[in-house]
Amino acid sequence: MGYWYLQKKFNLQPFTKQTAYTIILGLFAYFFCNYLFQNIHGFAGMFVRSIAFIIIYATGTLLLKLSSDVAHVWNTLLKKIGIKKEE
């Protein structure tokens, strides 16, 4: 319902190709982590799957340049910790 409202009232397209790529990346990371760590149970399994998911998802988002906002925050963080020089 909200999609059609934005489209008709404001002529806005809320979804892009990056939206689809982000969803695909998230699904890939989920199933990959679930399959890779299926034999680890309990708190340790939850912790390992979560860390692996974050690493895969964050790396994919940055490398595929899926969000300019995330790239900006990442560059600012690198500048603050001294890894990247000011431009």
Helices and strands as residue ranges (DSSP letters): H 2-10, H 17-36, H 42-63, H 68-80
